[in-house]
């Protein structure tokens, strides 16, 4: 993590995050085509590979989210935070 948002390391991290998320989006689209088309019978081997790939993409997305969350300024205890729609969010982002 770096304090300088314009440092070489920060830019490299942003590029890596963008590549990871793009790969996840592409995999998500491919999985929809693969699983939702009636004319394509999916083998066990294909499902295993798809599951492994989706798990890796989700892991990458969670790391990106955690990394970005670590860069956000922390809130004081008890201070509410509003979501994009103006409604308060819980501290851990859980659904109520």
Phi, psi and omega in degrees: 000144180228149179278341182264108182292348182249013179285162179301318180296319179295317179295319178297318178297318178297319178295319179295317177300316180298318179294318179296315181292323177297316179298320178296319179296316179296317179295320178299315178297316179297320181295323177297315178299317184293320186270335187262345179279127182289335184276359181247111177274123185266129179278164177300320180297317178295318178296320178298314180296317179298315179299316179297316181293318178295322178297317178296318180295320178295318177301317177298315180298321179293322177295319178298313180298317179295316180298315179292324177295323179294335181276348179283145176296140181283150179267149175291151179305134178085348180284126182280156178232132180264140176280183183300334180268005179087352180278145179296141175255151175287159184304322183261004178076016181280151176287141179258000000 
